[in-house]
């Protein structure tokens, strides 16, 4: 946050606010349905992955918990705080599921999203303008996406080898840890990566479209496809939990990448960075509302679990 404050102070807060005032409000408003679509798809994805682990929650609960995860990420470094909150809340609403089963679904949720993002970054950066592809920013984006994407592929392949998971658990510590963890993973099932990946592509395309609309609303003089390459690369950087909401990291990344692409108007770039805070803030507001309406945890025999069990034909 100190980095963000320094960048805004060095550029001039008045100049940044003037650039924000000149943004096309109509394009900014168009991003709201996309932000809502991202969160709705995220709730559906985690519901599917939980069902793969035989942990059944209704879609409204999955959606509300997803929004609460965005809210808690404000104070606890993004994905880490959000996943911790989701782990706790989902375990409350699926008492027959172990923490490992819920955690396994969250890991699958995280890796499927990261892999889809890497593919989006690779595709957009490879098809961007020649000036961007040959710049140091474009080359760094390709290398980073390739490395992170390869790691996600290995994690997804490893998840299909349950024996490999048990092999690791037997070697990580004392016998008591081995016994507890091995028994906890007895109910693990392979996540269905295919449909999770399809939803992940949809999520990232919606988020990328919203980011490009915000950049275009500020009137940046740069090709739209290059804007998409820069926004997607910045999203990849922000996937690593360094600061709440990526404050400072987002601003510095956008300044560097846009300047490498030939954009020198710092107030406009920081105005785009400020607008990109709107989706997580809007989702956090919905998360605060969801927190007040989440209700009392239901038991497995309750309507939330029973109505979504395989016996009712719903997953």
ABEGO torsion letter per residue (X at the ends): XAAAAAAAAAAEAAAAAAAAAABBAAAAAAAAAAAAAAAAAAAAAAAAAAAAAGBBBBAAAAAAAAAAAAAAAAAAGEAAAAAAAAAAAAAAABAABBAAAAAAAAAAAAAAAAAAAAAAAAAAAAABBAAAAABAAAAAAAAAAAAAAAAAAAAAAAAABAAAAAAAAAAABBAAAAAAAAAAAAABBBBBAAAAAAAAAAAAAAAAAAAAAAAAAAGBBBBAAAAAAAAAAAAAAAABBABBGGBGAAAAAAAAAAAAAGBABAAAAAAAAAAAAAAAAAAAAAAAAAAAAAEBBBBAABAAAAAABAAAGBX
